[in-house]
């Protein structure tokens, strides 16, 4: 049971173990400020809900379950996406904060995306493989398709958490940055020194393209055969957001034709099949969905949780986690990461 000074927090962070997202000192802060229970069954969860101030994790919270949680003030998703596991309409009606930890991964993904772009610019991993196989090419022979990131035309597809984290990392390269994001007014982009552009303009004028858009009901295969065909020959595409945004057969076909180099961190099916065509294409840099999930990012989640719970308990709005928007939660189509 909670006490007047220590509101009850239900901690059920699966698929994460508690120690993955809470450093010992952070977990101690959580226990110092709140009464923390970790139910080990659905029955135990139901028993704790009537006194719960917050739920940290992704248990199913349909309307009938929320009806038993009349003290509930916040639901904090620590997996990283707004899935339909909770009845958002009920939460909005009752003023329950619904948050997720997506921003915790943004810096890690941004740095990784920059690394992938540099690899595509200079063939780093490709020439490493060649060297190990005794096929290394020295000096200019290994640089026939090398380009500079500095001064390049760069396109960003999406300017959410990932785009905002990547932007300052690209600034030292002094690129022209075009951005396509239909959820943002042009003025917001211009204030950041960016060039608002249509999707076609962004693709047609970019040597490097970063695909950063989340999956929604409207953007499945946003980059299909026609759109990929707008890219200049020799363009480099870095894909680190969500697989449904790109038509994979069309992407792999363009790489196989030698017209595009690409780095891919997200896949339609994970794990990728052993006989998947992508494994044999030399124009690809392959990555197993590892851009964001590093220890520092996971531990940031715990810090964000404690900070925002503390603010909410003081009657203040959360500031660190991403807040569910009534207009958007029904449009996301991301799948859980296994």
C-alpha positions, 0 to 999 in steps of 0.5 A, spaced: 500 500 500 502 507 498 503 512 504 501 519 504 508 521 502 510 515 498 505 514 492 505 507 489 508 505 483 507 499 479 514 496 476 513 491 471 518 493 465 518 487 461 521 485 456 527 489 460 530 486 466 529 492 472 537 492 472 538 493 465 534 500 465 535 502 472 542 503 475 543 501 483 543 509 485 537 510 480 533 504 483 535 507 490 532 514 488 525 510 486 524 506 492 526 512 496 521 517 493 515 512 492 512 505 494 515 500 489 511 494 488 513 489 482 507 484 481 509 477 478 502 475 476 496 478 473 492 477 479 498 481 483 498 486 478 490 487 479 491 487 486 496 493 486 492 497 481 487 500 486 492 504 489 497 505 484 499 512 482 503 510 476 505 504 472 512 503 469 512 498 463 507 495 458 502 491 461 495 490 458 491 496 461 484 496 457 478 500 459 476 495 464 483 495 468 484 502 468 477 503 471 480 499 477 486 504 478 482 510 480 488 513 483 492 512 477 496 519 474 501 516 469 503 510 465 510 510 463 512 505 457 520 503 457 520 499 451 520 505 447 513 505 443 506 507 443 503 500 442 495 499 443 496 496 450 493 501 453 486 505 452 489 511 450 482 515 450 480 513 457 487 516 459 486 522 456 479 523 459 482 522 466 488 526 465 493 520 466 500 522 463 502 516 458 509 517 456 514 513 453 522 512 453 523 513 445 528 520 447 533 515 451 535 512 444 535 518 440 543 520 441 545 513 440 541 512 434 544 519 431 551 517 432 550 510 429 547 513 423 553 518 422 558 512 423 554 508 417 554 515 413 561 515 413 562 508 412 558 509 406 562 515 404 568 511 404 567 504 404 570 502 410 567 496 412 567 493 405 574 494 404 575 491 411 572 485 408 576 485 402 583 486 406 581 480 410 580 476 404 586 478 401 583 483 396 585 489 399 586 495 394 591 501 396 591 508 395 586 511 390 584 504 387 580 503 393 577 510 393 574 510 386 567 511 389 569 515 395 566 521 397 566 527 402 560 528 407 563 535 408 559 540 403 554 535 401 546 535 400 543 531 405 536 529 406 532 527 412 526 523 412 523 525 418 525 530 424 522 527 430 527 525 436 532 522 431 532 528 426 533 533 432 539 528 435 542 527 428 542 535 426 548 538 430 552 532 429 552 533 421 553 541 422 560 541 422 560 538 415 557 544 413 552 540 409 545 543 405 540 539 409 533 538 406 528 535 411 521 532 409 516 531 415 509 532 414 508 533 421 512 539 422 510 546 419 516 549 415 517 555 420 519 550 425 524 547 420 527 554 417 528 556 425 533 550 425 537 552 419 534 547 415 530 547 408 523 544 408 522 540 402 517 535 399 519 528 399 521 528 391 525 534 392 529 531 398 530 525 394 532 528 388 537 533 391 541 529 396 547 525 396 546 522 402 539 520 405 537 519 412 531 515 413 528 517 420 521 517 420 517 512 424 512 507 421 505 510 421 498 508 418 500 513 412 507 512 410 508 504 409 512 504 403 513 511 403 520 510 399 517 505 394 520 504 387 518 510 384 521 514 390 528 510 390 528 512 383 529 519 384 535 518 388 541 520 384 546 515 382 551 513 387 547 516 393 547 513 400 541 511 404 542 510 411 536 507 414 535 507 422 528 508 423 522 502 422 522 497 416 515 499 413 517 505 411 521 502 405 519 497 400 525 492 401 525 489 394 525 495 391 531 498 395 535 491 394 534 491 387 536 498 386 543 496 390 543 490 386 543 494 380 549 498 383 545 505 383 545 506 390 549 504 396 545 503 403 546 502 410 540 498 414 539 497 421 532 495 421 528 489 417 521 487 415 523 480 419 528 480 425 532 476 425 533 476 418 533 469 414 539 466 413 538 466 406 536 473 405 538 476 399 541 482 403 546 478 406 550 477 399 549 484 396 556 488 396 553 495 396 550 494 403 552 495 410 548 490 414 546 492 422 542 487 426 537 493 429 543 495 434 543 503 433 539 505 439 540 499 444 546 500 448 547 500 455 548 508 456 541 509 453 538 503 457 540 506 463 538 513 461 531 510 461 531 509 468 533 516 470 528 519 465 522 515 469 524 517 476 525 524 474 518 525 471 515 521 476 518 526 481 515 532 477 508 528 476 508 527 484 509 534 485 503 536 481 508 538 475 508 536 468 513 531 465 519 533 461 524 528 459 519 522 456 515 523 450 508 525 451 503 521 448 499 526 443 491 524 442 492 526 435 498 521 433 497 515 438 492 511 433 497 512 427 503 509 429 504 502 426 511 500 430 512 493 432 515 491 438 523 489 438 524 482 440 
